[in-house]
Amino acid sequence: MAIECGKILHEVGCFSNLPIELKSQFCVEGVACLWHKPNMNFEPLLSAAQPVPTHAILAIFAVVSGGLQFALPKGTIVHRCIGYIWVSAMFVVAASSFFINEFRTVGPFGPIHILSAFVLWALWRGVGLARKHDIAAHRSAMIQLYVFSLLLAGGFTFWPGRIMHSVLFG
């Protein structure tokens, strides 16, 4: 089975510079290739009506800058500057979502707009906690905001049929 999987991986072009014997180690039965490079295409995102491109680009920026924020030293001027930029980006991401009405359940709003309202409140609270020097609560609030609003909810944007799925997988 391993050699057959390796041949499948070789045929679809995965690990093109590895011998078949090594490729077979990455094979899972029923899956042709786990590490196949996605066929990214930004056209669906860039051709979408506003505010979708702005929303998505700022959300991607917030994922990257938020991750950077976790890695850098805390309490510095750099931390504060990146933090204010991140909060501003997140504010625009949350506010712009009210104009994206793909899944309507109540008038122009859907379930994701509950999260957007929560994000706006959580941003205000997180900044307020930092200003009060309640660093433990600030840290907790911002980590939760990052995980739930960007990673978890953002993950759903890659569902088949959504624009970001088309961007990532072609």
VEXSEVO-502936 format. One line per 2 residues: number of its first residue (from 1); their letters; for each residue x, z, y of C-alpha. Coordinates in Angstrom, 1 decimal. Example, Ala and Ser with C-alpha at 12.3 -4.5 7.8 and 13.67 -1.06 7.14 Angstrom:
<rs>
1) as) 12.3,7.8,-4.5 | 13.7,7.1,-1.1 $
</rs>
This chain:
<rs>
1) ma) 0.0,0.0,0.0 | 2.8,0.8,2.4 $
3) ie) 4.4,-2.6,2.1 | 1.0,-4.3,2.5 $
5) cg) 0.3,-2.2,5.7 | 3.8,-3.1,6.9 $
7) ki) 3.0,-6.8,6.4 | -0.2,-6.4,8.4 $
9) lh) 1.7,-4.7,11.2 | 4.3,-7.5,11.1 $
11) ev) 1.6,-10.2,11.2 | -0.1,-8.7,14.3 $
13) gc) 3.2,-8.3,16.1 | 3.5,-4.5,16.2 $
15) fs) 7.0,-3.1,16.3 | 8.3,-6.7,16.3 $
17) nl) 11.9,-5.6,16.2 | 11.5,-3.1,13.3 $
19) pi) 11.8,-4.0,9.6 | 8.7,-4.0,7.5 $
21) el) 9.7,-0.9,5.7 | 9.8,1.1,8.9 $
23) ks) 6.6,-0.5,10.2 | 4.7,0.7,7.1 $
25) qf) 5.3,4.4,8.1 | 3.0,3.9,11.1 $
27) cv) 0.2,2.4,9.1 | -3.1,4.2,8.6 $
29) eg) -5.4,2.7,5.9 | -8.1,0.6,7.6 $
31) va) -6.2,0.4,10.9 | -4.1,-2.7,11.5 $
33) cl) -1.8,-1.2,14.2 | -1.8,2.2,15.9 $
35) wh) 0.8,1.3,18.5 | -0.3,-2.1,19.5 $
37) kp) 0.3,-2.7,23.2 | -3.1,-3.0,25.0 $
39) nm) -3.9,-6.2,26.8 | -4.4,-4.7,30.2 $
41) nf) -6.4,-6.7,32.7 | -7.1,-5.3,36.2 $
43) ep) -9.5,-8.2,37.1 | -12.7,-6.3,36.1 $
45) ll) -11.7,-3.3,38.3 | -10.5,-5.3,41.3 $
47) sa) -13.6,-7.6,41.2 | -16.1,-4.8,40.9 $
49) aq) -18.2,-3.9,44.0 | -17.0,-1.0,46.2 $
51) pv) -16.7,1.9,45.9 | -15.8,1.4,42.2 $
53) pt) -12.2,0.1,42.8 | -11.4,2.8,45.4 $
55) ha) -13.0,5.5,43.1 | -10.9,4.4,40.1 $
57) il) -7.6,3.9,41.9 | -7.9,7.3,43.6 $
59) ai) -8.9,8.9,40.3 | -5.8,7.4,38.7 $
61) fa) -3.7,8.6,41.6 | -5.2,12.1,41.2 $
63) vv) -4.3,12.2,37.5 | -0.7,11.3,38.2 $
65) sg) -0.3,13.5,41.3 | -2.1,16.4,39.6 $
67) gl) 0.2,16.2,36.7 | 3.2,16.1,39.0 $
69) qf) 1.8,19.1,40.8 | 1.8,21.1,37.5 $
71) al) 5.4,20.2,36.9 | 6.8,21.0,40.3 $
73) pk) 7.6,24.5,41.7 | 4.7,26.3,43.2 $
75) gt) 4.3,27.8,46.7 | 6.7,25.3,48.3 $
77) iv) 5.9,23.0,51.2 | 6.0,20.1,48.8 $
79) hr) 3.4,21.8,46.6 | 1.1,22.3,49.6 $
81) ci) 1.5,18.7,50.8 | 0.9,17.2,47.4 $
83) gy) -2.0,19.7,47.0 | -3.7,18.6,50.2 $
85) iw) -3.2,14.9,49.3 | -4.6,15.6,45.8 $
87) vs) -7.6,17.5,47.2 | -8.3,14.7,49.7 $
89) am) -8.1,12.1,46.9 | -10.4,14.2,44.7 $
91) fv) -12.9,14.6,47.6 | -13.1,10.8,48.0 $
93) va) -13.4,10.3,44.2 | -16.2,12.8,44.0 $
95) as) -18.0,11.6,47.2 | -17.7,8.0,46.2 $
97) sf) -19.3,8.7,42.9 | -22.6,9.3,44.6 $
99) fi) -22.6,5.6,45.5 | -21.9,4.5,41.9 $
101) ne) -25.3,4.5,40.2 | -24.6,2.9,36.8 $
103) fr) -26.5,5.6,34.8 | -29.6,6.5,36.7 $
105) tv) -31.9,9.3,35.5 | -33.4,10.8,38.6 $
107) gp) -33.7,8.2,41.4 | -30.3,6.9,42.1 $
109) fg) -28.5,9.8,40.4 | -27.4,10.5,36.9 $
111) pi) -25.8,13.4,35.0 | -22.3,12.6,36.3 $
113) hi) -23.4,13.4,39.8 | -23.9,17.0,38.8 $
115) ls) -20.2,17.0,38.0 | -19.4,15.4,41.3 $
117) af) -21.3,18.1,43.2 | -19.4,20.7,41.2 $
119) vl) -16.1,19.0,42.0 | -16.8,19.2,45.7 $
121) wa) -17.6,22.9,45.4 | -14.6,23.6,43.2 $
123) lw) -12.3,21.8,45.7 | -13.6,24.0,48.5 $
125) rg) -13.2,27.1,46.3 | -9.7,26.2,45.1 $
127) vg) -8.4,25.7,48.6 | -10.1,28.9,49.7 $
129) la) -8.5,30.9,46.9 | -5.0,29.6,47.9 $
131) rk) -5.6,30.5,51.5 | -6.6,34.0,50.5 $
133) hd) -3.4,34.1,48.4 | -5.4,34.7,45.2 $
135) ia) -2.9,32.6,43.3 | -4.0,33.4,39.8 $
137) ah) -7.6,32.4,40.6 | -6.4,29.3,42.5 $
139) rs) -4.2,28.2,39.6 | -7.1,28.7,37.1 $
141) am) -9.6,26.8,39.3 | -7.3,23.9,39.9 $
143) iq) -6.3,23.5,36.2 | -10.0,23.6,35.2 $
145) ly) -10.9,21.1,37.9 | -8.1,18.8,36.7 $
147) vf) -9.0,19.0,33.0 | -12.7,18.8,33.3 $
149) sl) -13.2,16.3,36.1 | -10.2,14.0,35.6 $
151) ll) -9.2,14.2,31.9 | -12.5,15.0,30.2 $
153) ag) -15.0,13.1,32.4 | -12.4,10.5,33.2 $
155) gf) -12.0,9.9,29.5 | -15.6,8.7,29.2 $
157) tf) -14.8,5.9,31.6 | -12.9,4.2,28.7 $
159) wp) -16.1,4.0,26.6 | -16.8,0.4,25.4 $
161) gr) -18.8,-1.5,27.9 | -17.4,0.3,30.9 $
163) im) -15.1,-1.3,33.5 | -12.1,0.9,32.6 $
165) hs) -12.4,0.0,29.0 | -12.2,-3.7,30.0 $
167) vl) -9.2,-2.9,32.1 | -7.2,-1.1,29.4 $
169) fg) -8.2,-3.2,26.4 | -9.0,-6.6,27.9 $
</rs>
